[in-house]
Amino acid sequence: MQKMNNSVLPQWAKQVKRETISKLYSLNAAEIYDEELVDDVAYALLARADSIIKVTKAHGEGILECPICLHITKYDNKTLDYIILCECGWSITRTELHKTYKGKQLVGGAGMPIIEDAVKLFPTKRTYADKMIWIDNLIHAFHGELNDLREQTGLAFRPIARNFIEGSLAQVVELILSLAYGDSPDFIKSREEWIKKLKISYVPDHIKDSCW
């Protein structure tokens, strides 16, 4: 009989601190191009995106990567007490797995097409400017904006930044609206587009109203 090892829990990348995002944008607006900081933020967002993809697959499809040997295991994601057992002997129950990501904004939902595209594009982003634009595009995206439902309803759902940046929805919305964009036409345009999407989004009106 295979011996089970349940002493290791999956580890998921944390959300990026609001202060770090704000500092990066402030320096960029002042034309201070901090290569180390842009790498810190970009790779933190990339790690978070990777965790969101893995959790979403586990939560929705019952596909989990073993934290020990990285083997992919298919399991019954509908039965809470189901024991997920990897070929290396690592195991965890469906209930225990759910606890590792519950309430942590790690299920991507309608934002998955954007998140997966961002991960695929990242290796091509080699310069400071490329990485900054990649960061900007990701944190200014909305769930569902690439889906047919977005075209049908005209709604932008909720900000993807909520999955990537720490804080409540209100705090994340406030952060995005307060970021320094400098004179860059591209960044200014992304902010204006984000505000338009926010106004037609599922974000509660009391949060929208407090930000204008």
BAROSE-162400 format. One record per atom (N, C-alpha, C): residue number from 1; atom name; y, x, z. Coordinates in steps of 0.2 Angstrom, whole numbers, plus 5000, padded with zeros to 4 digits. Layout:
// residues N
[NUM,CA,[Y,X,Z]]
...
// end
This chain:
// residues 212
[1,N,[4994,5004,5000]]
[1,CA,[5000,5000,5000]]
[1,C,[5006,5004,5000]]
[2,N,[5011,5003,4996]]
[2,CA,[5017,5007,4995]]
[2,C,[5021,5006,5002]]
[3,N,[5024,5011,5005]]
[3,CA,[5028,5011,5011]]
[3,C,[5035,5010,5009]]
[4,N,[5038,5005,5013]]
[4,CA,[5045,5003,5011]]
[4,C,[5050,5007,5015]]
[5,N,[5055,5008,5012]]
[5,CA,[5061,5012,5015]]
[5,C,[5067,5008,5015]]
[6,N,[5069,5004,5020]]
[6,CA,[5075,5000,5020]]
[6,C,[5081,5003,5024]]
[7,N,[5081,5010,5025]]
[7,CA,[5086,5013,5029]]
[7,C,[5093,5014,5025]]
[8,N,[5092,5014,5019]]
[8,CA,[5098,5015,5015]]
[8,C,[5101,5009,5012]]
[9,N,[5108,5008,5012]]
[9,CA,[5111,5002,5009]]
[9,C,[5115,5004,5003]]
[10,N,[5115,5000,4998]]
[10,CA,[5120,5001,4992]]
[10,C,[5127,5002,4995]]
[11,N,[5130,5007,4992]]
[11,CA,[5137,5008,4993]]
[11,C,[5141,5006,4987]]
[12,N,[5147,5003,4989]]
[12,CA,[5151,5000,4983]]
[12,C,[5158,5004,4984]]
[13,N,[5161,5005,4979]]
[13,CA,[5168,5009,4979]]
[13,C,[5173,5004,4982]]
[14,N,[5177,5007,4986]]
[14,CA,[5183,5002,4989]]
[14,C,[5188,5001,4984]]
[15,N,[5192,4996,4986]]
[15,CA,[5198,4994,4982]]
[15,C,[5203,5000,4983]]
[16,N,[5208,5001,4978]]
[16,CA,[5213,5006,4978]]
[16,C,[5219,5004,4983]]
[17,N,[5221,5008,4987]]
[17,CA,[5227,5006,4991]]
[17,C,[5233,5004,4987]]
[18,N,[5237,4999,4989]]
[18,CA,[5243,4997,4986]]
[18,C,[5248,5003,4986]]
[19,N,[5248,5006,4991]]
[19,CA,[5253,5012,4992]]
[19,C,[5252,5017,4987]]
[20,N,[5246,5018,4985]]
[20,CA,[5244,5023,4980]]
[20,C,[5246,5021,4973]]
[21,N,[5245,5015,4971]]
[21,CA,[5247,5012,4965]]
[21,C,[5255,5012,4964]]
[22,N,[5258,5010,4970]]
[22,CA,[5265,5010,4970]]
[22,C,[5268,5017,4969]]
[23,N,[5266,5022,4972]]
[23,CA,[5268,5029,4972]]
[23,C,[5267,5031,4965]]
[24,N,[5261,5030,4962]]
[24,CA,[5260,5032,4955]]
[24,C,[5266,5030,4950]]
[25,N,[5267,5023,4950]]
[25,CA,[5272,5020,4946]]
[25,C,[5279,5022,4947]]
[26,N,[5280,5023,4954]]
[26,CA,[5287,5026,4955]]
[26,C,[5288,5033,4952]]
[27,N,[5283,5037,4953]]
[27,CA,[5284,5044,4950]]
[27,C,[5284,5044,4943]]
[28,N,[5280,5040,4940]]
[28,CA,[5280,5039,4932]]
[28,C,[5287,5036,4930]]
[29,N,[5290,5032,4933]]
[29,CA,[5296,5029,4931]]
[29,C,[5302,5034,4932]]
[30,N,[5301,5039,4936]]
[30,CA,[5306,5044,4937]]
[30,C,[5304,5050,4933]]
[31,N,[5299,5049,4928]]
[31,CA,[5297,5054,4924]]
[31,C,[5294,5060,4927]]
[32,N,[5291,5059,4933]]
[32,CA,[5287,5064,4936]]
[32,C,[5280,5063,4935]]
[33,N,[5277,5067,4931]]
[33,CA,[5270,5065,4929]]
[33,C,[5265,5069,4933]]
[34,N,[5262,5066,4938]]
[34,CA,[5258,5069,4943]]
[34,C,[5251,5068,4940]]
[35,N,[5248,5074,4937]]
[35,CA,[5241,5074,4934]]
[35,C,[5236,5072,4939]]
[36,N,[5237,5075,4945]]
[36,CA,[5232,5074,4950]]
[36,C,[5232,5067,4953]]
[37,N,[5237,5064,4954]]
[37,CA,[5238,5057,4956]]
[37,C,[5235,5052,4951]]
[38,N,[5237,5053,4945]]
[38,CA,[5235,5049,4940]]
[38,C,[5227,5049,4939]]
[39,N,[5224,5055,4940]]
[39,CA,[5217,5056,4940]]
[39,C,[5214,5052,4946]]
[40,N,[5217,5053,4952]]
[40,CA,[5214,5050,4958]]
[40,C,[5214,5042,4957]]
[41,N,[5219,5039,4954]]
[41,CA,[5220,5032,4953]]
[41,C,[5215,5030,4948]]
[42,N,[5215,5033,4942]]
[42,CA,[5210,5032,4937]]
[42,C,[5203,5032,4939]]
[43,N,[5201,5037,4942]]
[43,CA,[5194,5038,4944]]
[43,C,[5192,5033,4949]]
[44,N,[5197,5031,4954]]
[44,CA,[5195,5027,4959]]
[44,C,[5194,5020,4956]]
[45,N,[5199,5018,4951]]
[45,CA,[5198,5012,4947]]
[45,C,[5191,5011,4943]]
[46,N,[5190,5017,4940]]
[46,CA,[5183,5018,4937]]
[46,C,[5177,5017,4941]]
[47,N,[5177,5020,4947]]
[47,CA,[5172,5019,4952]]
[47,C,[5171,5012,4954]]
[48,N,[5177,5009,4955]]
[48,CA,[5177,5002,4957]]
[48,C,[5174,4997,4952]]
[49,N,[5176,4999,4946]]
[49,CA,[5174,4995,4940]]
[49,C,[5166,4995,4939]]
[50,N,[5164,5001,4940]]
[50,CA,[5156,5002,4940]]
[50,C,[5153,4998,4946]]
[51,N,[5156,4998,4952]]
[51,CA,[5153,4994,4957]]
[51,C,[5153,4987,4955]]
[52,N,[5159,4985,4953]]
[52,CA,[5159,4977,4951]]
[52,C,[5154,4976,4946]]
[53,N,[5153,4980,4941]]
[53,CA,[5148,4978,4936]]
[53,C,[5141,4978,4939]]
[54,N,[5139,4983,4943]]
[54,CA,[5133,4983,4946]]
[54,C,[5132,4977,4951]]
[55,N,[5137,4975,4955]]
[55,CA,[5136,4969,4959]]
[55,C,[5136,4963,4955]]
[56,N,[5139,4962,4950]]
[56,CA,[5139,4956,4946]]
[56,C,[5132,4955,4943]]
[57,N,[5129,4961,4941]]
[57,CA,[5123,4960,4938]]
[57,C,[5118,4958,4943]]
[58,N,[5118,4961,4949]]
[58,CA,[5114,4959,4954]]
[58,C,[5115,4952,4956]]
[59,N,[5121,4950,4957]]
[59,CA,[5122,4943,4960]]
[59,C,[5121,4938,4955]]
[60,N,[5122,4939,4948]]
[60,CA,[5121,4934,4943]]
[60,C,[5114,4934,4939]]
[61,N,[5112,4941,4939]]
[61,CA,[5106,4941,4934]]
[61,C,[5100,4944,4938]]
[62,N,[5101,4946,4945]]
[62,CA,[5095,4949,4948]]
[62,C,[5093,4956,4946]]
[63,N,[5098,4960,4944]]
[63,CA,[5096,4966,4941]]
[63,C,[5100,4971,4946]]
[64,N,[5096,4976,4949]]
[64,CA,[5099,4980,4954]]
[64,C,[5097,4987,4953]]
[65,N,[5102,4992,4954]]
[65,CA,[5100,4999,4953]]
[65,C,[5099,5002,4960]]
[66,N,[5093,5005,4961]]
[66,CA,[5091,5008,4967]]
[66,C,[5096,5013,4970]]
[67,N,[5099,5013,4976]]
[67,CA,[5103,5018,4978]]
[67,C,[5100,5025,4979]]
[68,N,[5094,5025,4979]]
[68,CA,[5090,5032,4980]]
[68,C,[5088,5035,4974]]
[69,N,[5084,5031,4970]]
[69,CA,[5082,5035,4963]]
[69,C,[5085,5032,4957]]
[70,N,[5089,5027,4958]]
[70,CA,[5093,5024,4952]]
[70,C,[5089,5020,4947]]
[71,N,[5083,5019,4949]]
[71,CA,[5078,5015,4945]]
[71,C,[5081,5007,4945]]
[72,N,[5081,5004,4939]]
[72,CA,[5083,4997,4939]]
[72,C,[5077,4992,4940]]
[73,N,[5079,4988,4945]]
[73,CA,[5074,4983,4947]]
[73,C,[5076,4976,4946]]
[74,N,[5072,4972,4943]]
[74,CA,[5073,4965,4942]]
[74,C,[5070,4961,4947]]
[75,N,[5074,4956,4950]]
[75,CA,[5071,4953,4956]]
[75,C,[5073,4945,4956]]
[76,N,[5071,4941,4960]]
[76,CA,[5072,4934,4961]]
[76,C,[5079,4934,4965]]
[77,N,[5084,4932,4961]]
[77,CA,[5091,4932,4965]]
[77,C,[5093,4925,4968]]
[78,N,[5088,4921,4967]]
[78,CA,[5089,4914,4970]]
[78,C,[5086,4913,4977]]
[79,N,[5081,4917,4979]]
[79,CA,[5078,4917,4985]]
[79,C,[5081,4922,4990]]
[80,N,[5085,4919,4995]]
[80,CA,[5088,4924,5000]]
[80,C,[5084,4929,5003]]
[81,N,[5078,4927,5005]]
[81,CA,[5073,4931,5009]]
[81,C,[5069,4935,5005]]
[82,N,[5070,4935,4998]]
[82,CA,[5066,4939,4993]]
[82,C,[5067,4946,4995]]
[83,N,[5061,4950,4995]]
[83,CA,[5061,4957,4996]]
[83,C,[5062,4961,4990]]
[84,N,[5067,4964,4988]]
[84,CA,[5068,4969,4982]]
[84,C,[5065,4975,4984]]
[85,N,[5060,4977,4980]]
[85,CA,[5056,4983,4981]]
[85,C,[5056,4988,4975]]
[86,N,[5059,4994,4976]]
[86,CA,[5059,4998,4971]]
[86,C,[5053,5002,4970]]
[87,N,[5051,5005,4965]]
[87,CA,[5045,5009,4964]]
[87,C,[5045,5015,4968]]
[88,N,[5051,5018,4970]]
[88,CA,[5051,5024,4975]]
[88,C,[5050,5022,4982]]
[89,N,[5049,5015,4984]]
[89,CA,[5048,5013,4991]]
[89,C,[5054,5010,4994]]
[90,N,[5060,5011,4991]]
[90,CA,[5066,5008,4994]]
[90,C,[5066,5001,4994]]
[91,N,[5068,4997,4999]]
[91,CA,[5068,4990,4999]]
[91,C,[5074,4987,5002]]
[92,N,[5075,4981,5001]]
[92,CA,[5081,4977,5004]]
[92,C,[5080,4970,5003]]
[93,N,[5081,4965,5007]]
[93,CA,[5081,4958,5006]]
[93,C,[5087,4956,5002]]
[94,N,[5086,4950,4999]]
[94,CA,[5091,4947,4995]]
[94,C,[5097,4946,5000]]
[95,N,[5096,4943,5006]]
[95,CA,[5101,4942,5011]]
[95,C,[5105,4948,5013]]
[96,N,[5101,4954,5014]]
[96,CA,[5104,4960,5016]]
[96,C,[5109,4963,5010]]
[97,N,[5106,4962,5004]]
[97,CA,[5110,4964,4999]]
[97,C,[5117,4960,4998]]
[98,N,[5116,4954,4999]]
[98,CA,[5122,4950,4998]]
[98,C,[5127,4952,5003]]
[99,N,[5125,4953,5009]]
[99,CA,[5130,4955,5015]]
[99,C,[5134,4962,5013]]
[100,N,[5131,4966,5009]]
[100,CA,[5134,4972,5007]]
[100,C,[5141,4971,5002]]
[101,N,[5141,4965,4999]]
[101,CA,[5147,4964,4995]]
[101,C,[5150,4957,4996]]
[102,N,[5148,4953,5001]]
[102,CA,[5151,4947,5002]]
[102,C,[5158,4948,5004]]
[103,N,[5163,4944,5001]]
[103,CA,[5170,4944,5003]]
[103,C,[5173,4950,5001]]
[104,N,[5171,4954,4997]]
[104,CA,[5174,4961,4995]]
[104,C,[5176,4961,4988]]
[105,N,[5177,4955,4984]]
[105,CA,[5180,4955,4978]]
[105,C,[5176,4959,4973]]
[106,N,[5169,4959,4973]]
[106,CA,[5165,4964,4969]]
[106,C,[5161,4960,4964]]
[107,N,[5162,4953,4963]]
[107,CA,[5159,4949,4958]]
[107,C,[5164,4948,4953]]
[108,N,[5163,4951,4947]]
[108,CA,[5168,4951,4941]]
[108,C,[5169,4944,4938]]
[109,N,[5165,4940,4938]]
[109,CA,[5166,4933,4935]]
[109,C,[5168,4934,4928]]
[110,N,[5173,4930,4926]]
[110,CA,[5176,4929,4920]]
[110,C,[5180,4936,4918]]
[111,N,[5181,4940,4922]]
[111,CA,[5184,4947,4921]]
[111,C,[5180,4952,4918]]
[112,N,[5173,4950,4918]]
[112,CA,[5168,4956,4916]]
[112,C,[5170,4958,4909]]
[113,N,[5171,4955,4903]]
[113,CA,[5172,4958,4897]]
[113,C,[5178,4963,4897]]
[114,N,[5183,4962,4901]]
[114,CA,[5189,4966,4901]]
[114,C,[5187,4973,4905]]
[115,N,[5183,4971,4911]]
[115,CA,[5181,4977,4915]]
[115,C,[5176,4981,4911]]
[116,N,[5171,4978,4908]]
[116,CA,[5166,4982,4904]]
[116,C,[5170,4986,4898]]
[117,N,[5174,4983,4895]]
[117,CA,[5178,4987,4890]]
[117,C,[5182,4993,4893]]
[118,N,[5185,4992,4898]]
[118,CA,[5189,4997,4902]]
[118,C,[5184,5003,4903]]
[119,N,[5178,5002,4906]]
[119,CA,[5174,5007,4907]]
[119,C,[5172,5011,4901]]
[120,N,[5170,5007,4895]]
[120,CA,[5168,5010,4889]]
[120,C,[5174,5014,4886]]
[121,N,[5180,5012,4887]]
[121,CA,[5186,5016,4884]]
[121,C,[5188,5022,4888]]
[122,N,[5186,5022,4894]]
[122,CA,[5189,5027,4899]]
[122,C,[5187,5034,4896]]
[123,N,[5181,5036,4894]]
[123,CA,[5180,5043,4891]]
[123,C,[5185,5045,4886]]
[124,N,[5188,5041,4882]]
[124,CA,[5193,5043,4877]]
[124,C,[5200,5044,4880]]
[125,N,[5201,5043,4886]]
[125,CA,[5208,5044,4889]]
[125,C,[5208,5051,4892]]
[126,N,[5211,5055,4889]]
[126,CA,[5211,5062,4891]]
[126,C,[5218,5065,4894]]
[127,N,[5223,5062,4891]]
[127,CA,[5230,5064,4893]]
[127,C,[5232,5060,4899]]
[128,N,[5238,5062,4902]]
[128,CA,[5241,5059,4907]]
[128,C,[5243,5052,4904]]
[129,N,[5246,5052,4899]]
[129,CA,[5249,5046,4896]]
[129,C,[5243,5041,4894]]
[130,N,[5238,5043,4892]]
[130,CA,[5232,5039,4890]]
[130,C,[5230,5036,4896]]
[131,N,[5229,5040,4902]]
[131,CA,[5226,5037,4908]]
[131,C,[5231,5032,4911]]
[132,N,[5237,5033,4911]]
[132,CA,[5242,5029,4914]]
[132,C,[5242,5022,4910]]
[133,N,[5241,5022,4903]]
[133,CA,[5241,5016,4900]]
[133,C,[5235,5012,4901]]
[134,N,[5229,5016,4902]]
[134,CA,[5223,5013,4904]]
[134,C,[5223,5009,4911]]
[135,N,[5226,5013,4915]]
[135,CA,[5227,5010,4922]]
[135,C,[5232,5003,4921]]
[136,N,[5237,5004,4918]]
[136,CA,[5242,4998,4917]]
[136,C,[5238,4992,4914]]
[137,N,[5235,4993,4909]]
[137,CA,[5231,4988,4905]]
[137,C,[5226,4985,4910]]
[138,N,[5223,4988,4914]]
[138,CA,[5217,4986,4918]]
[138,C,[5221,4981,4924]]
[139,N,[5226,4984,4927]]
[139,CA,[5228,4980,4933]]
[139,C,[5233,4974,4931]]
[140,N,[5235,4974,4924]]
[140,CA,[5239,4969,4922]]
[140,C,[5234,4963,4918]]
[141,N,[5228,4964,4919]]
[141,CA,[5224,4959,4915]]
[141,C,[5222,4953,4920]]
[142,N,[5220,4948,4917]]
[142,CA,[5218,4942,4920]]
[142,C,[5211,4940,4919]]
[143,N,[5208,4937,4924]]
[143,CA,[5201,4934,4922]]
[143,C,[5201,4929,4917]]
[144,N,[5196,4929,4912]]
[144,CA,[5196,4924,4907]]
[144,C,[5200,4925,4901]]
[145,N,[5205,4930,4901]]
[145,CA,[5209,4930,4896]]
[145,C,[5206,4932,4889]]
[146,N,[5200,4935,4889]]
[146,CA,[5196,4936,4883]]
[146,C,[5191,4931,4881]]
[147,N,[5191,4926,4885]]
[147,CA,[5186,4921,4884]]
[147,C,[5188,4915,4880]]
[148,N,[5184,4911,4877]]
[148,CA,[5186,4905,4873]]
[148,C,[5189,4900,4877]]
[149,N,[5187,4900,4884]]
[149,CA,[5190,4895,4888]]
[149,C,[5197,4896,4889]]
[150,N,[5199,4902,4889]]
[150,CA,[5206,4904,4889]]
[150,C,[5210,4901,4884]]
[151,N,[5207,4901,4878]]
[151,CA,[5211,4899,4872]]
[151,C,[5211,4891,4872]]
[152,N,[5206,4888,4875]]
[152,CA,[5205,4881,4875]]
[152,C,[5210,4878,4880]]
[153,N,[5211,4881,4886]]
[153,CA,[5214,4878,4891]]
[153,C,[5222,4881,4892]]
[154,N,[5223,4887,4889]]
[154,CA,[5229,4890,4890]]
[154,C,[5230,4893,4897]]
[155,N,[5225,4893,4901]]
[155,CA,[5226,4895,4908]]
[155,C,[5223,4903,4908]]
[156,N,[5226,4906,4913]]
[156,CA,[5225,4914,4913]]
[156,C,[5221,4915,4920]]
[157,N,[5218,4910,4923]]
[157,CA,[5214,4911,4929]]
[157,C,[5218,4915,4935]]
[158,N,[5215,4921,4937]]
[158,CA,[5218,4924,4942]]
[158,C,[5218,4932,4940]]
[159,N,[5222,4936,4944]]
[159,CA,[5223,4943,4942]]
[159,C,[5217,4947,4943]]
[160,N,[5215,4951,4938]]
[160,CA,[5210,4956,4939]]
[160,C,[5212,4961,4945]]
[161,N,[5218,4962,4946]]
[161,CA,[5220,4967,4951]]
[161,C,[5218,4965,4958]]
[162,N,[5216,4959,4959]]
[162,CA,[5214,4957,4965]]
[162,C,[5207,4960,4967]]
[163,N,[5203,4961,4961]]
[163,CA,[5197,4965,4962]]
[163,C,[5197,4972,4963]]
[164,N,[5203,4975,4961]]
[164,CA,[5204,4982,4961]]
[164,C,[5208,4985,4966]]
[165,N,[5213,4981,4969]]
[165,CA,[5218,4984,4973]]
[165,C,[5217,4980,4980]]
[166,N,[5218,4984,4985]]
[166,CA,[5217,4981,4992]]
[166,C,[5222,4976,4994]]
[167,N,[5221,4971,4998]]
[167,CA,[5226,4967,5000]]
[167,C,[5224,4960,4998]]
[168,N,[5228,4955,5001]]
[168,CA,[5227,4948,4999]]
[168,C,[5229,4947,4992]]
[169,N,[5228,4941,4990]]
[169,CA,[5230,4939,4983]]
[169,C,[5238,4939,4983]]
[170,N,[5241,4937,4988]]
[170,CA,[5249,4937,4989]]
[170,C,[5251,4944,4989]]
[171,N,[5248,4948,4992]]
[171,CA,[5250,4955,4993]]
[171,C,[5249,4959,4986]]
[172,N,[5244,4957,4982]]
[172,CA,[5243,4960,4976]]
[172,C,[5248,4958,4971]]
[173,N,[5249,4951,4971]]
[173,CA,[5254,4949,4966]]
[173,C,[5261,4952,4968]]
[174,N,[5263,4952,4974]]
[174,CA,[5269,4955,4976]]
[174,C,[5270,4962,4974]]
[175,N,[5264,4966,4974]]
[175,CA,[5264,4973,4972]]
[175,C,[5265,4974,4965]]
[176,N,[5262,4970,4961]]
[176,CA,[5262,4970,4953]]
[176,C,[5270,4969,4951]]
[177,N,[5273,4964,4954]]
[177,CA,[5279,4962,4953]]
[177,C,[5285,4967,4955]]
[178,N,[5283,4971,4960]]
[178,CA,[5287,4976,4963]]
[178,C,[5287,4983,4960]]
[179,N,[5282,4984,4955]]
[179,CA,[5281,4991,4953]]
[179,C,[5286,4993,4949]]
[180,N,[5288,5000,4949]]
[180,CA,[5293,5003,4945]]
[180,C,[5290,5004,4938]]
[181,N,[5294,5002,4933]]
[181,CA,[5292,5003,4926]]
[181,C,[5296,5008,4922]]
[182,N,[5302,5010,4925]]
[182,CA,[5306,5014,4921]]
[182,C,[5308,5011,4915]]
[183,N,[5309,5015,4910]]
[183,CA,[5312,5013,4903]]
[183,C,[5307,5012,4898]]
[184,N,[5300,5013,4900]]
[184,CA,[5295,5012,4895]]
[184,C,[5294,5005,4892]]
[185,N,[5295,5004,4886]]
[185,CA,[5295,4998,4883]]
[185,C,[5288,4995,4884]]
[186,N,[5283,4999,4883]]
[186,CA,[5276,4997,4884]]
[186,C,[5274,4994,4891]]
[187,N,[5277,4997,4896]]
[187,CA,[5276,4995,4903]]
[187,C,[5280,4989,4904]]
[188,N,[5286,4989,4902]]
[188,CA,[5290,4983,4903]]
[188,C,[5287,4977,4900]]
[189,N,[5284,4978,4894]]
[189,CA,[5281,4972,4890]]
[189,C,[5275,4970,4894]]
[190,N,[5271,4975,4897]]
[190,CA,[5265,4973,4900]]
[190,C,[5267,4969,4907]]
[191,N,[5272,4970,4910]]
[191,CA,[5275,4967,4916]]
[191,C,[5277,4960,4914]]
[192,N,[5281,4959,4908]]
[192,CA,[5283,4953,4906]]
[192,C,[5277,4948,4904]]
[193,N,[5272,4951,4901]]
[193,CA,[5266,4947,4899]]
[193,C,[5262,4945,4905]]
[194,N,[5262,4949,4910]]
[194,CA,[5259,4948,4916]]
[194,C,[5262,4942,4920]]
[195,N,[5269,4942,4920]]
[195,CA,[5272,4936,4923]]
[195,C,[5271,4930,4920]]
[196,N,[5271,4930,4913]]
[196,CA,[5269,4924,4909]]
[196,C,[5262,4921,4911]]
[197,N,[5258,4926,4911]]
[197,CA,[5251,4924,4913]]
[197,C,[5250,4921,4920]]
[198,N,[5254,4924,4925]]
[198,CA,[5254,4922,4932]]
[198,C,[5257,4915,4932]]
[199,N,[5262,4913,4928]]
[199,CA,[5265,4907,4929]]
[199,C,[5260,4901,4927]]
[200,N,[5255,4903,4922]]
[200,CA,[5250,4898,4920]]
[200,C,[5243,4899,4923]]
[201,N,[5243,4903,4928]]
[201,CA,[5237,4905,4931]]
[201,C,[5234,4900,4937]]
[202,N,[5229,4901,4939]]
[202,CA,[5226,4898,4945]]
[202,C,[5229,4900,4952]]
[203,N,[5233,4905,4952]]
[203,CA,[5236,4907,4958]]
[203,C,[5240,4901,4961]]
[204,N,[5238,4900,4968]]
[204,CA,[5242,4895,4971]]
[204,C,[5249,4895,4970]]
[205,N,[5252,4889,4970]]
[205,CA,[5260,4889,4969]]
[205,C,[5264,4892,4974]]
[206,N,[5261,4891,4980]]
[206,CA,[5265,4894,4986]]
[206,C,[5266,4902,4986]]
[207,N,[5261,4905,4982]]
[207,CA,[5261,4912,4981]]
[207,C,[5266,4914,4976]]
[208,N,[5265,4910,4970]]
[208,CA,[5270,4911,4965]]
[208,C,[5277,4910,4967]]
[209,N,[5278,4905,4971]]
[209,CA,[5285,4903,4973]]
[209,C,[5288,4908,4977]]
[210,N,[5284,4911,4981]]
[210,CA,[5287,4916,4986]]
[210,C,[5288,4923,4982]]
[211,N,[5286,4924,4976]]
[211,CA,[5287,4930,4973]]
[211,C,[5293,4930,4968]]
[212,N,[5297,4925,4967]]
[212,CA,[5302,4925,4962]]
[212,C,[5309,4926,4966]]
// end
